[in-house]
């Protein structure tokens, strides 16, 4: 059974690139357009990992991480931030909220898949 990853980004093109890379590696992919959309999808189904942008309308990625960690079923779900933000203070905010990795755009799919494989056990 393949592992399920929720990709959260307001950019359709970024979601598409990530989706193609993950599906090519054998993962099942769900997509959300922002933090609110992602929280609506956290409805009890097993999500093995989340990949989220930081800067999005309606709910940003750091707030999404904080809200996800409040949900018992998803408290231990690893989250990778995939973002253009490279400032140390943003990384520290993400880490404090519970993000496990930080990948800066533009990214190589292999770089993202390496982070994913470290956080999802086979």
Secondary structure, 3 states (H helix, E strand, C coil): CCCEEEEECCCHHHHHHHHHHHHHCCCEEEEECCHHHHHHHCCCCCCCEEEECCCCCCCCHHHHHHHHHCCHHHCCCEEEEEECCCCHHHHHHHHHHCCCEEEECCCCHHHHHHHHHHHCCC
